[in-house]
Amino acid sequence: MKPADLLAQYRVNDSSYSIGPFFPDGVTMLKQQVRALNLVYALSESRRIRDIYKKNPGPSPKKVAVVGGGAAGMTAAVAAAILGNKVCHFEQRPALCHLQAGCDTRWVHPHIYDWPADGSENPYAALPILNWQAGTASEVARCLVDSYEHERKTLKGNLQLYLGATTFISGRTVKWDNSDRTPRGGQDQFDLIVLAVGFGIERGVRHGGVKSYWRNDSLNQLRPGVTSEKNELVFLSGTGDGGLIDLLRSKIKGFNQAWVIDDLFPPKVSQLIKALRAIQDEWLDTDRRLPSGWLFDQYTELCRRHKNALRVMTERLQGNLVRTDINVILNGRDDVFREVLRLNAASLLNTFLTFLLYRQGHFTYVAGESVSDGKPNVTVQYRSPSTKDGPAIESKYAVDRLIIRHGTERDEILRALGLGPTDIAGLRDAQTVASSIQSSKPLWPPGWWKSEKGSHLERGRQEFLPPPTQAVMATFTSTLSNILLHAGKQIKGPLPEFRLTVHRAMAFGSDQVYFQQVAHYAGTRRSGEPARIFKASVGAVGLVCRLGKPVVLKFGADWKELWRILNAGPGSQIRTKRKKLKSIFAFPIFAPGGKHVSLVVYADSQDREFFVADDVNECSKRAALAMLFNAVEGFVQSCNELAEERVLRFAQSSFLGVKVNPEDSGHMLFDKFPKELIAVERIIDGYDPKKVTASKIGLHWDCVYKAHVFTPST
């Protein structure tokens, strides 16, 4: 999507842009942060704001106002300031991320609403700015605020925060009262205004009749001092994600959106998960225009075709998970429950679990408009489709707990800022068009946001690297470097300098393949930071990915020409100084099936014969290569075993790695550069690609350490 087309989805008027509140594809914290980054990226690419990383950033910073202190507002403010703009950030409450702060009864997970899509179980948001991982709402809020404050200090005045500020907008002017700064009120003109006020306050909360979704409650706990025969009756009105989550919390013990997947979807129901994914894909492909009851019918047919898997899940629900201390009445506007389930109102995980509970009779559905008289009584007024203009049928319920989840007041939050009906209507039209379905997908190029240390005017290329992955790979690289250190000590004279690390293959979008350094260098030299990404077509690592065989590059007469062909060296994306570099070793590790490379061991040295001597039969060099191969084999085997036992967990992906291409032109380089490029699989005693092929490991090596039990899952 072009930046101009992207900006059209956020545009309020010539000076203002809004991150929501009418986007149709989800209201999660992560999606709002992605939209914020998409907006700032598009503003930069369209030259609406300054970007100090561009060759011609502009003569002076732009003045940007960001209104709203939630996840989107914090992300937009930091992103615009990082690019070199002067940002004033306004929040009407006295704290940032105030809705989620202190909330310990809600679990926030960045990707779970996309389940069972690939990567949906990954607990990391994987954002370039204000990153976080799954946890309670309170934990996530604290992480975001701490990261924001760290960035604000680093930006040294480019980001000014106004808390407690009642804010009004008129054209390019922002007026405010009551802020915590001195002076407390004021007004100023801005080059650009970004509205990040969320999706509005829940209906009924403003007037005190409804308890907010983000307030702590005891719904997930047994009531104390109640006899066993007394069940609590919960009346729950609302059939979106908020309502269904509270239904699941009421009926499933210790409900947690991430853990329930482990509890209910063991490996033996993998075919059922595949069928659920097909349902999700069909819904996306049909642009959400499907008849009422379609999803209920899909789930019914799925259960008919997967009876064994359904039996496994039913046994787990009935045996351990379903709560018997609470009775639930679910209330919605649809005439029957069959029409309630829709993927544009709630996630696939929540709708499917609700369907299973309904199928087993664990709650009752009641249609109609619900009214509470302030006592523990609820009246439901229902008008049948054939008599919509006639008198309502009323039913009364004496309940122990009333929960209302009727969505948010999306228009009102914009009107409170001073926006007129024309601006609001135009924004709604722009954000509800079909193309805005992609609004929550990252649209910036890989590595666009992250810059390397010491690189000011040339943007470095880094992407998020999961800390557990880096920890695992750090141990691996240390082991391999110690083998080389031991081998080097057997040689007379000073120990040659060398370094060693590991790269993983990664995919961005549908066709952008990169490799990423996943550990600090080990060895006698350690220059080169982890998290850097490089196109899969460049350098020795790119060559190994395409060829699927270990290689050694040695300094020779045609060294510079070889590097030019490999798209590396001076002026390329690989900027390592290579004047003293004389030798490189790269070794592939394969994804399941052995046809794709998912991981590459990389090492280089200032000694031309460090990895392979001119006499290829020289014993010490061959022995070192054989020990490296054996260590890699042991590492892959250990990872497979730990993944099988769920001691290590890896986020799954359909991306297999870089496909080995037997017809790749790189094979011709061995004949063209016989002294500089050496295929070493025949030199490594006992080398067999099958011994370094993963079978149980997440294909993009996103280690997530997610297991919450200490026994193998059955």
Secondary structure, 3 states (H helix, E strand, C coil): CCHHHHHHCCECCCCEEECCCCCCCCCCHHHHHHHHHHHHHHHHHCCCCCCCCCCCCCCCCCEEEEECCCHHHHHHHHHHHHCCCEEEEEECCCCCCCCCCCCCCCEECCCHHHCCCCCCCCCECCCCCCCCECEEHHHHHHHHHHHHHHHHHHHCCCEEEEECCEEEEECCEEEEECCCCCCCCEEEECCEEEECCCCCCECCCCCCCCCCCCCCCCCCCCCCCCCCCCCEEEEEECCCHHHHHHHHHHHECCCCCCHHHHHHCCHHHHHHHHHHHHHHHHHHHCCCCCCCCHHHHHHHHHHHHCHHHHHHHHHHHHHHHECCCEEEEEEECCCCHHHCCCCCCCCHHHHHHHHHHHHCCCCEEEECEEEECCCCEEEEEECCHHHCCCCCEEEEEECCEEEECCCECHHHHHHCCCCCHHHHHHHHHHHCCHHHHHHHCCCCCCCCCCCCCCCCCCCCCECCCCHHHHHHHHHHHHHHHHHHHHHHHCCCCCCCCEEEEEEEEEEECCCEEEEEECCCCEECCCCCCCCEEEECCCHHHHHHHHHCCCEEEECCCCHHHHHHHCCCCCCCCCCCCCCCCCEEEEEEEECCCCCEEEEEEEEEECCCCCCCCCCCCCHHHHHHHHHHHHHHHHHHHHHHHHHHCCCCCECCCCCCCEECCCCCHHHHHHHHCCCCEEECCCCCCCCCHHHHECCCCCCCCCECCCCCCCCCCC
